[in-house]
Amino acid sequence: MKKIIKEKKQNKIDDMIINDQKEIEEVYKKRFEKHYDELRWLYMELYENSSMFAELCDNMKCFYLERGEELKSLDLERETYRDWYKKNDMLGMMFYIDNFAGNIKGVESKLDYIEQCHVNYIHLMPFLETEEGRSDGGYAVSDFRKVQKNLGSMEDLESLTEACHKKGINVCMDFVMNHTSEDHEWAKKARQGDGEYMSRYFFFDNSDIPSLYDRTVPQVFPTTAPGNFTWIPDNSHFVMTTFYPYQWDLNYKNPRVFNEMMYNFLYLTNKGMDIIRIDAVPYIWKELNTQCRNLPQVHTIVRMMRIISEIVCPSVLLLGEVVMEPEKVVPYFGTVEKPECHMLYNVTTMATTWHTVATKDIRLLKRQLDIVHSLPKDYVFLNYLRCHDDIGWGLDYEALKADGMQERPHKQYLNDYFQGYIEGSNSRGELYNADPITGDARFCGTTASMCGIEKAGFEKNDKAMEKAIKLDVMLHAYMFMQSGIPVLYSGDEIGQVNDYMYKQDIHKADDSRYLHRGAMNWELAKNISNPNTVEGKIFQSLERLEQIRKKEKVFVSNADTWTIETWDRAILCIGRSFENEKIIGVFNFSEFDKTAWINETDGDYMELISGKEIKPMGVNIPAYGFYYLKKK
């Protein structure tokens, strides 16, 4: 009798497991059937290989079945509320794991601090395996399924993402799909002359075809890595290397490359990633007699990635790294019917912001913001003042020419200004990839150093420090007012300055970008509660802005946003409204007190920082000051 009862209980448990499994497979089946026709059509259009497509489909299901239960639950939740990332509580922070907290376990131990910063989206800069001295800051991946040994393990990564999800923190990582490191397993076999693996890259046994590519393909780093090809003596071939000689471009005309990279993509999403940043998206398809940028096949690949993620892991967002003007990046959002990336960077506006700081002239910035505001509100941009990379002065020089500014002398002015060579500049920083022939160069420096905090601290000038902090906070207030999601670079919340110690590291000394990639100073971070310190003043000011942004619904990503004329070239004014609520932001980019001659006569307004009533007409605004004016 006991044996029969035990067998009945086991059968009941088995039935429950079978039912759960059937339910799980039914969810997948519905998603798969919804997208199958389009995915197959796109794949066959690109590759005309039904067996490789069948293999892709089989592996997609395997990755879905391997996906953790909590992640599957998150998928279902976000399928129900697809606009979850457009809320006004979204705030990002990006950092290198080792610089921020030593290793992955260290990051997990700092989650309380991240919460204290009101951050619910962390971007972990490249952490997959690379070779020291040939890593390009982690963007030369030698193994897509291993973490750098000094940072930890995949198990540590899963532990971190689980801990983040419990605190409502989303995790983003870089997926470097344009190229691999020369130390990747594929590259090693290709170097040995294995044809199967050589076909995964662009190899040529003489310079004829490479020279044809070079006629139309611009150089990314003409000074530090000239040309687009590298000679490999081991197999007597040239290989395409768009970025650095140790980064070999992948050949996406080979379906094996696409499939294997999608398997890596799904493997990483199953480790708990919420956002996948697709590095160097425009470069991933190459065609002779083109610039090998932004080709139609790129959009086919990104669209297939979007479909694959919506079938296997629909909670995961795609973030595209596309470095162009806002109106030119629009194709990477796709269409309403056939979306591609969920989010894109607002790179040009970042560069134009610093142009505005140097010139005290908001006209170009206003024009660019008007373009962004004219785009569909479903488009989500990530906005930032500084990131891990340099600032390239890719400004709208046609518009600047109408304002009397010529490209080459203006670039020279900006670089001189931010290096502190121009009278009246308080900025400090260094050039990156300077080309003495063209006069072109990019700029490196932290937000705080560019605002003058480094100079004021070195000179122990309290008055200058107060001015620098005001500029720093005003810029963050303006960034929070933009359309999209604001992202901080780790250390900006405490005003961390340039770190010149990189010059003492043989592997970093030639790359001035490490100037603003310094290690987080946790000793200074202890001062965030002390309003008499630089760290406390900045942190508490940003905290107040973050609280306002989280409370006021006009800061949702899809709110109506527009600029308002101020009749002063140094004062920018932005309006936001949503569901009958309205806030106006007024920002003084000048070191002098100014008056914004706006004329909003639709009622009374309260300034959200001070609580004072201010009529938005002739608004007196102090040097480097700002107001958030809310309509009562």
C-alpha positions as CSV (number, residue, x, y, z in Angstrom):
1,M,0.0,0.0,0.0
2,K,2.8,2.5,1.0
3,K,4.6,1.7,-2.3
4,I,1.4,2.4,-4.3
5,I,0.9,5.8,-2.4
6,K,4.5,6.7,-3.0
7,E,4.2,5.9,-6.7
8,K,1.0,8.0,-7.0
9,K,2.8,11.0,-5.3
10,Q,5.8,10.6,-7.7
11,N,3.4,10.4,-10.7
12,K,1.7,13.6,-9.4
13,I,5.0,15.4,-9.2
14,D,6.0,14.1,-12.6
15,D,2.7,15.4,-14.0
16,M,3.4,18.8,-12.5
17,I,6.9,18.9,-14.1
18,I,5.5,17.8,-17.5
19,N,2.7,20.5,-17.3
20,D,5.3,23.1,-16.4
21,Q,7.5,21.9,-19.2
22,K,4.6,22.0,-21.6
23,E,3.8,25.5,-20.5
24,I,7.4,26.6,-21.0
25,E,7.5,25.1,-24.4
26,E,4.1,26.7,-25.3
27,V,5.4,30.1,-24.5
28,Y,8.4,29.6,-26.7
29,K,6.3,28.1,-29.5
30,K,4.1,31.2,-29.6
31,R,7.0,33.5,-29.8
32,F,8.8,31.4,-32.4
33,E,5.7,31.1,-34.6
34,K,5.1,34.8,-34.4
35,H,8.6,35.7,-35.8
36,Y,9.5,32.6,-37.8
37,D,8.5,33.8,-41.3
38,E,10.3,37.1,-41.1
39,L,13.4,35.6,-39.5
40,R,13.6,32.9,-42.1
41,W,13.1,35.4,-44.9
42,L,15.8,37.7,-43.7
43,Y,18.2,34.8,-43.0
44,M,17.7,33.3,-46.4
45,E,17.9,36.6,-48.2
46,L,21.4,37.1,-46.6
47,Y,22.7,33.6,-46.6
48,E,20.6,31.3,-48.8
49,N,21.5,28.4,-46.4
50,S,18.5,26.5,-45.0
51,S,20.6,24.0,-43.1
52,M,22.4,26.8,-41.2
53,F,19.1,28.4,-40.5
54,A,17.7,25.1,-39.1
55,E,20.8,24.9,-36.9
56,L,20.2,28.4,-35.6
57,C,16.6,27.6,-34.8
58,D,17.5,24.4,-32.9
59,N,20.1,26.3,-30.8
60,M,17.8,29.1,-30.1
61,K,15.4,26.7,-28.4
62,C,18.2,25.1,-26.5
63,F,19.3,28.5,-25.1
64,Y,15.7,29.2,-24.2
65,L,15.3,25.9,-22.3
66,E,18.6,26.6,-20.5
67,R,17.5,30.1,-19.5
68,G,16.9,30.4,-15.7
69,E,13.4,30.5,-14.3
70,E,13.8,34.0,-12.8
71,L,14.9,35.3,-16.1
72,K,12.0,33.7,-17.9
73,S,9.7,35.3,-15.4
74,L,11.3,38.7,-16.1
75,D,10.8,38.0,-19.8
76,L,7.0,37.5,-19.2
77,E,6.8,40.6,-17.0
78,R,8.5,42.9,-19.5
79,E,6.6,41.4,-22.4
80,T,3.5,42.7,-20.7
81,Y,4.9,46.1,-20.0
82,R,7.3,46.8,-22.9
83,D,7.9,50.4,-22.1
84,W,9.4,49.7,-18.7
85,Y,12.7,51.3,-19.6
86,K,11.0,54.6,-20.6
87,K,10.0,55.5,-17.1
88,N,11.3,58.6,-15.3
89,D,13.2,56.6,-12.6
90,M,15.8,55.3,-15.1
91,L,19.3,56.4,-14.3
92,G,22.5,54.7,-15.5
93,M,26.1,54.5,-14.4
94,M,29.0,53.1,-16.4
95,F,32.3,51.9,-15.1
96,Y,35.2,49.5,-15.5
97,I,34.8,46.7,-13.0
98,D,38.5,46.8,-11.8
99,N,38.5,50.6,-11.6
100,F,35.2,50.6,-9.7
101,A,35.7,47.8,-7.2
102,G,38.6,45.6,-8.1
103,N,36.6,42.6,-9.4
104,I,33.0,41.4,-9.9
105,K,32.6,40.3,-6.3
106,G,33.7,43.8,-5.4
107,V,31.0,45.4,-7.5
108,E,28.4,43.2,-5.8
109,S,29.6,44.5,-2.4
110,K,29.1,48.1,-3.7
111,L,25.4,47.7,-4.7
112,D,24.3,49.6,-1.7
113,Y,26.4,52.6,-2.8
114,I,24.9,52.2,-6.4
115,E,21.4,52.3,-4.8
116,Q,22.4,55.4,-2.8
117,C,23.3,57.0,-6.2
118,H,19.7,56.3,-7.3
119,V,21.2,54.3,-10.1
120,N,19.1,51.3,-11.5
121,Y,21.1,50.5,-14.6
122,I,24.8,49.7,-14.5
123,H,26.9,49.4,-17.6
124,L,29.9,47.1,-17.0
125,M,32.6,48.1,-19.4
126,P,34.2,45.2,-21.3
127,F,35.1,42.4,-19.0
128,L,35.4,39.4,-21.3
129,E,38.8,37.7,-21.7
130,T,41.5,39.7,-23.5
131,E,45.3,39.7,-23.8
132,E,47.1,42.4,-21.7
133,G,48.7,44.9,-24.0
134,R,46.4,44.0,-26.9
135,S,43.0,44.6,-25.4
136,D,42.0,48.1,-26.5
137,G,40.3,48.6,-23.1
138,G,38.6,45.2,-23.4
139,Y,37.3,45.6,-26.9
140,A,39.6,42.9,-28.3
141,V,37.9,39.8,-27.0
142,S,39.8,36.5,-27.1
143,D,37.0,34.4,-25.6
144,F,33.3,35.4,-25.5
145,R,32.5,32.9,-22.8
146,K,35.2,33.7,-20.2
147,V,35.6,36.6,-17.8
148,Q,39.1,38.2,-17.5
149,K,40.8,36.2,-14.8
150,N,41.6,39.2,-12.6
151,L,37.9,40.1,-12.6
152,G,36.4,36.8,-11.6
153,S,34.4,34.1,-13.3
154,M,31.1,33.6,-15.1
155,E,29.7,32.2,-11.8
156,D,30.6,35.6,-10.2
157,L,28.9,37.4,-13.0
158,E,25.7,35.4,-12.5
159,S,25.8,36.1,-8.8
160,L,26.1,39.8,-9.5
161,T,23.2,39.9,-12.0
162,E,21.0,38.0,-9.6
163,A,21.9,40.4,-6.7
164,C,21.2,43.3,-9.0
165,H,17.8,42.0,-10.0
166,K,16.8,41.6,-6.4
167,K,17.5,45.4,-6.0
168,G,15.8,46.3,-9.2
169,I,19.1,47.2,-10.9
170,N,19.5,46.4,-14.6
171,V,22.9,45.2,-16.0
172,C,24.4,46.2,-19.4
173,M,27.5,44.7,-21.1
174,D,29.4,45.3,-24.3
175,F,28.9,42.7,-27.1
176,V,31.9,43.3,-29.4
177,M,30.6,41.6,-32.6
178,N,32.6,43.5,-35.3
179,H,35.9,41.7,-34.6
180,T,37.7,39.3,-32.4
181,S,41.2,39.5,-30.8
182,E,44.0,38.0,-32.8
183,D,44.3,35.7,-29.7
184,H,40.8,34.3,-30.2
185,E,40.6,30.6,-31.0
186,W,39.3,31.3,-34.5
187,A,42.1,33.7,-35.2
188,K,44.8,31.3,-34.0
189,K,43.6,28.6,-36.4
190,A,43.3,31.1,-39.2
191,R,46.9,32.3,-38.6
192,Q,47.9,28.6,-39.0
193,G,46.3,28.6,-42.5
194,D,43.1,26.7,-41.7
195,G,40.8,27.7,-44.5
196,E,37.6,27.2,-42.5
197,Y,38.7,29.8,-39.9
198,M,40.3,32.1,-42.4
199,S,36.9,32.3,-44.1
200,R,35.5,33.8,-40.8
201,Y,37.7,36.9,-41.4
202,F,38.8,38.9,-44.5
203,F,42.1,37.4,-45.7
204,F,43.8,38.2,-49.0
205,D,47.1,36.7,-50.3
206,N,48.2,40.0,-51.9
207,S,47.6,43.7,-51.6
208,D,45.4,44.2,-54.7
209,I,42.0,43.9,-53.0
210,P,43.0,45.6,-49.7
211,S,44.2,48.6,-51.8
212,L,40.8,48.8,-53.4
213,Y,39.1,48.8,-50.0
214,D,41.5,51.5,-48.8
215,R,40.3,53.8,-51.6
216,T,36.9,54.1,-50.1
217,V,37.1,53.0,-46.5
218,P,38.1,55.8,-44.0
219,Q,40.7,55.1,-41.4
220,V,39.4,55.0,-37.8
221,F,42.8,55.7,-36.1
222,P,45.0,57.3,-38.9
223,T,47.7,58.2,-36.4
224,T,47.9,55.2,-34.0
225,A,46.7,52.5,-36.3
226,P,46.9,53.7,-40.0
227,G,45.3,51.6,-42.7
228,N,42.6,49.0,-42.7
229,F,44.7,45.8,-43.2
230,T,47.5,44.1,-41.4
231,W,50.1,41.7,-42.9
232,I,50.2,38.3,-41.1
233,P,53.6,36.7,-41.8
234,D,52.6,33.3,-40.4
235,N,50.2,32.6,-43.3
236,S,51.5,35.3,-45.7
237,H,48.1,37.0,-46.0
238,F,46.6,40.4,-45.3
239,V,43.7,40.5,-42.8
240,M,41.2,43.3,-42.4
241,T,41.7,45.2,-39.2
242,T,39.5,48.3,-39.1
243,F,40.4,49.4,-35.6
244,Y,43.8,48.0,-34.4
245,P,46.1,45.4,-35.9
246,Y,45.2,42.9,-33.1
247,Q,41.5,43.2,-33.8
248,W,40.5,41.1,-36.8
249,D,37.2,42.0,-38.5
250,L,34.7,39.2,-38.7
251,N,33.2,38.3,-42.0
252,Y,29.4,38.3,-41.6
253,K,29.0,37.1,-45.2
254,N,29.8,33.7,-43.7
255,P,26.6,32.3,-41.9
256,R,28.8,30.3,-39.5
257,V,30.1,33.7,-38.1
258,F,26.5,35.0,-37.6
259,N,25.3,31.8,-36.0
260,E,28.3,31.4,-33.6
261,M,28.1,35.1,-32.6
262,M,24.4,34.7,-31.9
263,Y,25.1,31.7,-29.7
264,N,27.6,33.9,-27.8
265,F,25.0,36.6,-27.6
266,L,22.4,34.2,-26.1
267,Y,24.9,32.6,-23.8
268,L,25.6,36.1,-22.3
269,T,21.9,37.1,-22.0
270,N,21.4,33.8,-20.1
271,K,24.0,35.1,-17.5
272,G,21.5,37.8,-16.6
273,M,22.2,40.7,-18.9
274,D,19.3,43.1,-19.3
275,I,20.9,45.3,-21.9
276,I,23.4,44.3,-24.6
277,R,25.4,47.2,-26.1
278,I,26.3,46.3,-29.6
279,D,29.7,47.8,-30.2
280,A,30.6,49.5,-33.5
281,V,27.3,48.5,-35.1
282,P,27.7,50.4,-38.4
283,Y,30.9,48.5,-39.3
284,I,29.7,44.9,-39.1
285,W,29.1,44.4,-42.9
286,K,31.8,45.0,-45.5
287,E,31.5,45.6,-49.2
288,L,34.1,46.5,-51.7
289,N,33.7,50.1,-53.3
290,T,31.8,51.3,-50.2
291,Q,32.9,53.0,-47.0
292,C,32.0,49.7,-45.2
293,R,29.7,51.8,-42.9
294,N,25.9,51.7,-42.4
295,L,25.3,49.2,-45.2
296,P,21.7,47.8,-45.6
297,Q,22.9,44.3,-44.5
298,V,23.8,45.8,-41.1
299,H,20.2,46.5,-40.5
300,T,19.2,43.0,-41.6
301,I,21.6,41.6,-39.0
302,V,20.4,43.9,-36.2
303,R,16.8,43.2,-37.1
304,M,17.6,39.4,-36.8
305,M,19.2,40.0,-33.5
306,R,16.1,41.8,-32.3
307,I,13.9,38.9,-33.5
308,I,16.1,36.3,-31.9
309,S,16.1,38.2,-28.5
310,E,12.3,38.6,-28.7
311,I,11.9,34.8,-29.1
312,V,14.5,33.6,-26.6
313,C,14.9,36.5,-24.1
314,P,12.4,39.3,-24.7
315,S,13.3,41.2,-21.5
316,V,16.7,42.0,-23.0
317,L,17.2,45.4,-24.7
318,L,19.6,46.2,-27.6
319,L,21.7,49.4,-27.2
320,G,23.4,50.4,-30.4
321,E,26.7,52.3,-30.5
322,V,26.3,54.5,-33.5
323,V,28.5,57.6,-33.5
324,M,26.6,60.0,-35.8
325,E,24.2,62.9,-35.6
326,P,20.8,62.1,-34.0
327,E,18.9,62.4,-37.3
328,K,21.3,60.0,-39.0
329,V,21.2,57.3,-36.4
330,V,17.4,57.0,-36.7
331,P,17.5,54.0,-39.1
332,Y,19.1,51.9,-36.3
333,F,15.8,52.2,-34.3
334,G,14.1,50.4,-37.3
335,T,10.4,51.0,-37.7
336,V,7.3,50.5,-35.6
337,E,6.5,47.3,-37.4
338,K,10.1,46.1,-37.6
339,P,12.1,47.6,-34.8
340,E,15.9,47.1,-34.4
341,C,17.7,48.8,-31.4
342,H,15.7,49.7,-28.4
343,M,18.1,52.6,-27.5
344,L,20.9,54.6,-29.1
345,Y,23.6,56.9,-27.8
346,N,23.2,60.7,-28.2
347,V,26.9,61.1,-29.0
348,T,26.7,64.3,-31.0
349,T,24.8,66.2,-28.4
350,M,27.4,65.3,-25.8
351,A,30.2,66.8,-28.0
352,T,28.0,69.9,-28.8
353,T,27.4,70.4,-25.0
354,W,31.2,70.8,-24.5
355,H,31.4,73.1,-27.5
356,T,28.7,75.2,-25.8
357,V,30.7,75.3,-22.6
358,A,33.8,76.6,-24.5
359,T,31.9,79.1,-26.6
360,K,29.2,80.2,-24.2
361,D,26.9,80.0,-27.3
362,I,23.9,77.7,-27.2
363,R,22.7,78.2,-30.8
364,L,24.2,74.9,-32.2
365,L,23.0,72.9,-29.2
366,K,19.5,74.3,-29.5
367,R,19.3,73.4,-33.1
368,Q,20.4,69.8,-32.4
369,L,18.0,69.5,-29.5
370,D,15.2,70.7,-31.8
371,I,16.1,67.8,-34.2
372,V,16.0,65.3,-31.4
373,H,12.7,66.6,-30.1
374,S,11.2,66.4,-33.6
375,L,11.9,62.6,-33.7
376,P,9.2,60.1,-32.7
377,K,8.9,60.0,-28.9
378,D,9.3,56.2,-29.0
379,Y,12.9,56.7,-29.8
380,V,15.0,56.4,-26.6
381,F,18.5,58.1,-26.5
382,L,21.1,57.6,-23.7
383,N,22.4,61.0,-22.7
384,Y,25.7,61.5,-20.9
385,L,28.3,64.3,-20.3
386,R,31.3,61.9,-20.3
387,C,32.0,58.3,-20.9
388,H,34.9,55.9,-21.2
389,D,35.9,57.3,-24.6
390,D,37.4,60.4,-25.9
391,I,35.4,63.4,-27.3
392,G,35.6,63.6,-31.0
393,W,34.6,67.1,-32.3
394,G,32.1,65.7,-34.9
395,L,30.0,68.9,-34.9
396,D,27.7,70.4,-37.5
397,Y,30.3,72.5,-39.2
398,E,27.9,73.7,-41.9
399,A,25.7,75.2,-39.2
400,L,28.8,76.6,-37.4
401,K,30.1,78.2,-40.7
402,A,26.9,80.3,-40.8
403,D,27.8,81.4,-37.3
404,G,31.3,82.4,-38.5
405,M,33.2,79.4,-37.3
406,Q,35.5,77.4,-39.6
407,E,36.1,73.6,-38.9
408,R,39.9,73.4,-38.5
409,P,40.5,76.5,-36.4
410,H,37.4,75.7,-34.3
411,K,38.6,72.2,-33.5
412,Q,42.0,73.8,-32.6
413,Y,40.2,76.3,-30.3
414,L,38.2,73.6,-28.6
415,N,41.3,71.4,-27.9
416,D,43.3,74.4,-26.7
417,Y,40.4,75.5,-24.5
418,F,39.9,72.2,-22.8
419,Q,43.6,71.7,-22.3
420,G,43.6,75.0,-20.4
421,Y,45.6,76.9,-23.0
422,I,43.0,79.6,-23.7
423,E,42.6,82.6,-21.3
424,G,39.5,82.2,-19.2
425,S,39.6,78.3,-19.5
426,N,39.7,76.4,-16.2
427,S,39.7,73.0,-17.9
428,R,42.4,70.3,-17.8
429,G,42.9,67.3,-20.0
430,E,44.9,65.8,-22.9
431,L,44.6,65.1,-26.6
432,Y,44.1,61.7,-28.0
433,N,45.1,60.5,-31.5
434,A,46.3,64.0,-32.6
435,D,47.1,64.3,-36.3
436,P,49.6,67.1,-37.0
437,I,48.9,67.0,-40.7
438,T,45.1,67.5,-40.6
439,G,45.1,69.2,-37.2
440,D,42.4,66.8,-36.0
441,A,42.5,65.4,-32.5
442,R,40.1,64.1,-29.8
443,F,40.0,65.2,-26.2
444,C,40.2,63.3,-22.9
445,G,39.3,64.4,-19.5
446,T,36.7,63.8,-16.7
447,T,33.6,66.0,-16.3
448,A,35.0,67.5,-13.1
449,S,38.4,68.3,-14.7
450,M,36.8,69.9,-17.7
451,C,34.6,72.0,-15.4
452,G,37.6,73.4,-13.5
453,I,37.5,71.3,-10.3
454,E,41.0,69.9,-10.8
455,K,42.5,73.3,-11.4
456,A,40.7,74.9,-8.5
457,G,41.7,72.1,-6.2
458,F,45.4,72.3,-7.2
459,E,45.4,76.0,-6.7
460,K,43.4,75.8,-3.5
461,N,41.1,78.5,-4.8
462,D,37.8,78.3,-2.9
463,K,36.0,80.8,-5.1
464,A,37.1,79.1,-8.3
465,M,36.0,75.7,-6.8
466,E,32.5,77.1,-6.1
467,K,32.3,78.3,-9.7
468,A,33.5,74.9,-11.0
469,I,31.0,72.9,-8.9
470,K,28.2,75.1,-10.1
471,L,29.1,74.4,-13.7
472,D,29.4,70.7,-13.0
473,V,25.9,70.6,-11.4
474,M,24.3,72.8,-14.0
475,L,25.5,70.5,-16.8
476,H,24.0,67.5,-15.0
477,A,20.8,69.3,-14.4
478,Y,20.7,70.1,-18.2
479,M,21.5,66.4,-19.0
480,F,18.6,65.2,-16.9
481,M,16.3,67.6,-18.8
482,Q,17.1,66.0,-22.2
483,S,14.9,63.5,-23.9
484,G,15.9,60.0,-22.9
485,I,17.8,58.3,-20.1
486,P,20.7,60.0,-18.3
487,V,23.9,58.1,-17.6
488,L,26.7,59.0,-15.2
489,Y,30.3,57.9,-15.6
490,S,31.5,56.4,-12.3
491,G,33.2,59.1,-10.2
492,D,31.3,62.0,-11.7
493,E,28.9,61.8,-8.8
494,I,31.7,62.9,-6.5
495,G,33.6,65.1,-8.9
496,Q,36.5,62.8,-9.5
497,V,39.3,64.4,-11.5
498,N,41.9,63.2,-14.1
499,D,44.2,60.4,-13.1
500,Y,47.7,60.9,-14.6
501,M,49.0,57.6,-13.1
502,Y,48.2,55.8,-16.3
503,K,51.5,57.2,-17.7
504,Q,53.3,54.8,-15.4
505,D,51.7,51.7,-16.8
506,I,53.5,50.4,-19.9
507,H,50.3,49.0,-21.3
508,K,48.4,52.2,-21.0
509,A,51.0,55.0,-21.3
510,D,50.3,55.5,-25.0
511,D,46.6,55.8,-24.6
512,S,45.5,59.1,-23.1
513,R,41.9,57.9,-22.7
514,Y,43.0,56.2,-19.5
515,L,43.3,59.8,-18.1
516,H,39.6,59.8,-17.4
517,R,39.3,56.0,-16.6
518,G,41.0,56.3,-13.2
519,A,40.2,54.0,-10.3
520,M,37.2,55.0,-8.1
521,N,38.5,56.9,-5.0
522,W,36.5,55.3,-2.2
523,E,38.2,57.5,0.4
524,L,36.7,60.6,-1.3
525,A,33.4,58.8,-1.6
526,K,33.2,58.7,2.2
527,N,32.6,62.5,2.0
528,I,29.3,62.3,0.2
529,S,27.4,63.1,3.5
530,N,29.5,66.1,4.3
531,P,28.1,69.2,2.6
532,N,31.4,71.1,3.3
533,T,33.4,68.9,0.9
534,V,33.5,69.0,-2.9
535,E,32.3,65.4,-3.0
536,G,29.4,66.2,-0.6
537,K,28.3,69.3,-2.6
538,I,28.2,67.5,-5.9
539,F,26.7,64.2,-4.6
540,Q,23.9,65.9,-2.7
541,S,23.1,68.3,-5.5
542,L,22.8,65.4,-8.0
543,E,20.8,63.4,-5.4
544,R,18.3,66.3,-5.3
545,L,18.1,66.3,-9.1
546,E,17.6,62.5,-9.1
547,Q,14.8,62.7,-6.6
548,I,13.0,65.4,-8.6
549,R,13.4,63.4,-11.8
550,K,12.0,60.3,-10.2
551,K,9.1,62.2,-8.7
552,E,8.0,64.3,-11.6
553,K,6.3,62.4,-14.4
554,V,7.3,64.9,-17.1
555,F,10.7,63.2,-17.0
556,V,9.4,60.0,-18.7
557,S,11.3,59.3,-21.8
558,N,8.3,59.8,-24.1
559,A,7.2,63.2,-22.8
560,D,6.8,66.2,-25.1
561,T,10.0,68.1,-25.1
562,W,11.0,71.3,-26.8
563,T,13.4,74.3,-26.6
564,I,12.3,77.9,-25.7
565,E,13.8,81.1,-27.1
566,T,15.7,83.1,-24.3
567,W,17.1,85.9,-26.5
568,D,20.5,85.3,-24.9
569,R,23.2,83.2,-26.6
570,A,24.4,81.8,-23.3
571,I,21.1,80.6,-21.9
572,L,19.4,77.4,-22.9
573,C,15.7,76.8,-22.0
574,I,14.0,73.4,-22.4
575,G,10.3,72.6,-21.8
576,R,8.8,69.2,-20.9
577,S,5.2,68.2,-20.5
578,F,3.3,65.0,-19.8
579,E,-0.3,64.4,-18.8
580,N,-1.1,68.1,-18.2
581,E,2.1,68.7,-16.1
582,K,4.8,71.0,-17.3
583,I,8.4,71.9,-16.2
584,I,10.8,74.4,-17.8
585,G,14.5,74.1,-17.4
586,V,16.7,77.2,-17.7
587,F,20.5,76.8,-17.9
588,N,23.1,79.6,-17.9
589,F,26.3,78.4,-19.8
590,S,28.0,81.7,-18.9
591,E,30.2,82.7,-16.0
592,F,28.1,85.9,-15.7
593,D,24.7,86.6,-14.3
594,K,22.1,86.7,-17.0
595,T,18.4,87.3,-17.8
596,A,16.4,84.8,-19.8
597,W,13.8,86.7,-21.7
598,I,11.3,83.9,-21.9
599,N,7.6,84.7,-21.9
600,E,5.5,81.8,-20.6
601,T,2.2,83.3,-19.5
602,D,0.2,80.2,-18.9
603,G,0.1,80.4,-15.0
604,D,2.3,80.5,-11.9
605,Y,5.5,78.4,-11.6
606,M,7.5,77.2,-8.6
607,E,11.2,76.5,-8.7
608,L,11.7,72.9,-7.6
609,I,15.1,73.3,-6.0
610,S,14.5,76.3,-3.8
611,G,10.7,76.1,-3.6
612,K,10.3,79.7,-4.5
613,E,7.7,81.1,-6.9
614,I,9.3,82.4,-10.1
615,K,7.4,83.8,-13.1
616,P,8.9,82.4,-16.3
617,M,9.2,85.7,-18.1
618,G,12.3,87.8,-17.6
619,V,14.1,85.3,-15.4
620,N,17.3,86.5,-13.7
621,I,19.7,83.5,-13.5
622,P,23.1,83.5,-11.8
623,A,26.4,82.5,-13.4
624,Y,26.4,78.8,-14.3
625,G,23.0,78.6,-12.6
626,F,19.9,76.8,-13.5
627,Y,16.2,76.6,-12.6
628,Y,13.6,73.8,-12.8
629,L,10.3,75.7,-13.0
630,K,7.2,73.7,-12.5
631,K,3.8,75.0,-13.5
632,K,1.4,75.0,-10.5
